[in-house]
Amino acid sequence: MAYDPQVVDAKIVSDNKKNGLYEMVVVLKDRTQCRLFFEKDPVTGVGQVTNLNRLMKEPCPICRKDYLCNCLDRYKQTIAEQAQAYIK
C-alpha cells in the first residue's frame, strides 16, 4: 500500500522578506506534523520547497520509527503543493 499524504492544515510560522525564505508547519491527515522550508524565486516570486522535517510528535507513518528518518522526503513536493493551497 502506497502512502498518500493529505494536508489538513498549514500555517506560515516565519517569513523573511529580505532574503525570500519562509517556513510553514503542516498537519497531515494521519496527525503527522512537518516543517517545510521554502525559498522564493527572485524573478517569479514563487516559493520552491527546499527541505522537509518531520516533527517528532507521532511516529513516522511510513516506517513507524519514533526517531529521525527521511521517509517523508519522497513526498516533499506533494506535501508542499497541498500546503501552499491552504495559505492562499
N, C-alpha and C positions, 0 to 999 in steps of 0.2 A: 504494500500500500504506500503510495507516494504522499509526502507531506504537502499540504496545501495551506500556506499561511493566509489568514484573513484578519485584516486590521479592523479593530472595533473602536479605537480611539487613538488620537495623535495630537501632540501639542509641542510647540516650539519652546524650548527651555532656555536657549541662549542664542543671540544673534549679534554678530559683529559686522556692522555695516561697512567699516573701514576696509577690511580685507575680504569680505564676502563669505565668511564662514558662519555656519549656523548648525545647531543640533536640535534634534527632537526626540522625545520619548514616545514610544509606540506601544500600545497594548494590543496583543493578538487575541483571537477568539478563545484559544486554549489557556489564557491567563498569563502567557509568557510576556515579559516586558523587555523591550530592546531600546538601545540608544543608537540613533542614526546620526552620522556626521556628514554634512553636505558642504560643498564648495560651489559658489556661484560662478558661472562663466562670465568673465568681464565684458564680453561682446554681447551675448544674448540675455544675460541675467537669469538664465535657467540654472537651477541647482542640480548638481551631479552628486550622487551618493559616493562617499569615499571610504567609509568604514561603518561596521555594524558591531555592536557589543551587546551580548545578552546580559541583562541584569539578573543577578543571582537570587531571584525571589521564588522561582519554580525550577524544577529540574528541566533539562533540555527535552523538548517534545520529540526529538528525533532519536537520540541515543539514550535518553533518560538518565544521563550522568548529572550529578549535582555539583560539578565543578566546571572549570573553564574548558570549553570545547569550541570548535569552529564549524559546527554543523549548519548553523543558520546563514553562514556566508554564501552558500549556494543560492539562497533566496533573497539576497540583499536587494537586488534590483526590483523584484516583485513587491517586496515589503515597502520599499521607498516610493514606488508609483502609487500604491494604495494610500500610504500615509500622506502624500502631498495632496491627494484628493480631499482629505479631511481638513487641511489647512486653508485651502482656497475658498 
